[in-house]
Structure formats: C-alpha cells, structure tokens
Amino acid sequence: MTCNVYGMADRLPQLELGNQLCFALYSASRYAIRAYGPVLAELGLTYPQYLTMLVLWEAQEPRTVGDIGASLHLDSGTLTPLLKRLEDLGLADRTRDPADERRVLVSLTEQGKALRAQAADVPQRVFQRYGIDIPTALRLIGELTTIVDSLRTA
C-alpha cells in the first residue's frame, strides 16, 4: 500500500469524477441550457440565439460582429450563421459599416426589440426550474464570473 498526499492508501480522491470542478461545471451547464429549452421555445429562440439577443438588447446602438463575438466568447465562424438565422427570423439586421466596409453591424429590428418584453420573465421562469431564488442565482453568477475571469486571464 502506498499513501497519497491526502493520506489515504491506494485511493486518489483527486481523480474521482465527483471531485472534479470541471465536471460539476460541465454538468451544470448542460442541465442549465436544457432548462432554458422549453421556455425559449415559446419565444421561437434557441439558447445561443437567446444569448445573442441579450447582447443586442443591452446595446443602445448597432454592435459589430466582433463585439458580439467577444461578449459571447464566440468566433465569427460560429456567430455568423447564428446572426443570419436571427435575420431570417426578422429579429436582427446585418449591414456593412459605412465607415469601414470590413465591419458588419448588427441591429435589432422592431420585431427584435418587441421580443424583449416577451422575454422579460425568462430568467425568473428558468430559476424556478432550477429550484433556486434570485438572490441565490445572483450569488452563483458572481462566483462563476470570478472563475471565468480567472481562467480567461490564466
């Protein structure tokens, strides 16, 4: 028998699945996204489309594809088809920036702006599906943001 750093013979708890932060985050992410599905289906949105709409709803002016990608941590190859689908749904418009033809600007249509009011209860409905209240959700968001910020700068 050998002893590991935890003082336990022949056991490596640091290598058990249930002790992995990465797996807890991965599992939570999968179930969280799944919880959004039925709620967002009522709005005709997928989860990635909803996240993109959140970015656009926050903006006071058109956003570049690059800015949206930076906010969502997505590259343009992933984002472009998503934006095209939002355009096909009549929720967003894509236009070339007149000041710089290389940049594409994305703005909300009137229909896209109106969808914001319909989506206002999405967070509360999803938090109920999670079985947590808003203060708990906000605390978790803060903790996870700290983790994401630490990993992004590492």
MONORQUI-V448420 format. One record per backbone hydrogen bond with DSSP energy under -0.5 kcal/mol. NH is the residue of the N-H (numbers start at 0). CO is the residue of the C=O. E is the energy in kcal/mol with one decimal. If there is no record, write none. Layout:
((NH:CO:E) (NH:CO:E))
This chain:
((3:7:-1.0) (6:3:-2.4) (8:6:-0.5) (9:1:-1.8) (10:7:-1.0) (14:11:-2.5) (15:12:-1.7) (18:15:-1.9) (19:16:-1.8) (20:18:-0.6) (23:19:-2.0) (24:20:-2.7) (25:21:-2.5) (26:22:-2.9) (27:23:-2.5) (28:24:-2.6) (29:25:-2.3) (30:26:-2.5) (31:27:-2.6) (32:28:-2.6) (33:29:-2.0) (34:30:-2.0) (35:31:-1.3) (36:32:-1.0) (37:33:-0.6) (38:34:-0.6) (39:35:-3.0) (40:36:-2.2) (41:37:-1.0) (42:39:-1.2) (43:39:-0.7) (43:40:-0.9) (44:39:-2.2) (49:45:-2.3) (50:46:-2.3) (51:47:-2.0) (52:48:-2.5) (53:49:-2.4) (54:50:-1.8) (55:51:-2.2) (56:52:-3.2) (57:53:-1.7) (58:54:-1.0) (62:105:-2.5) (64:103:-1.7) (67:63:-2.3) (68:64:-2.8) (69:65:-2.3) (70:66:-2.2) (71:67:-2.2) (72:68:-1.1) (73:68:-2.4) (77:74:-0.9) (78:74:-2.4) (79:75:-2.9) (81:77:-0.8) (82:78:-2.7) (83:79:-2.4) (84:80:-2.1) (85:81:-2.0) (86:82:-2.2) (87:83:-2.6) (88:84:-1.9) (89:86:-1.4) (90:85:-2.6) (91:85:-1.0) (92:106:-2.9) (94:104:-2.5) (96:99:-0.6) (96:102:-2.7) (99:96:-0.9) (102:99:-2.3) (104:94:-3.7) (105:62:-3.3) (106:92:-2.3) (108:90:-1.9) (112:108:-2.5) (113:109:-2.4) (114:110:-1.6) (115:111:-0.6) (115:112:-0.9) (116:112:-0.5) (116:113:-0.7) (117:113:-1.0) (118:114:-1.8) (119:115:-0.6) (119:116:-0.8) (121:118:-2.2) (124:120:-2.5) (125:121:-2.5) (126:122:-2.9) (127:123:-1.9) (128:124:-1.5) (129:125:-1.9) (130:126:-1.2) (131:126:-2.1) (136:132:-2.4) (137:133:-2.9) (138:134:-2.0) (139:135:-2.4) (140:136:-2.6) (141:137:-2.1) (142:138:-2.2) (143:139:-3.0) (144:140:-2.6) (145:141:-1.8) (146:142:-1.8) (147:143:-2.9) (148:144:-2.8) (149:145:-2.2) (150:146:-2.6) (151:147:-2.6) (152:148:-1.6) (153:149:-0.8))
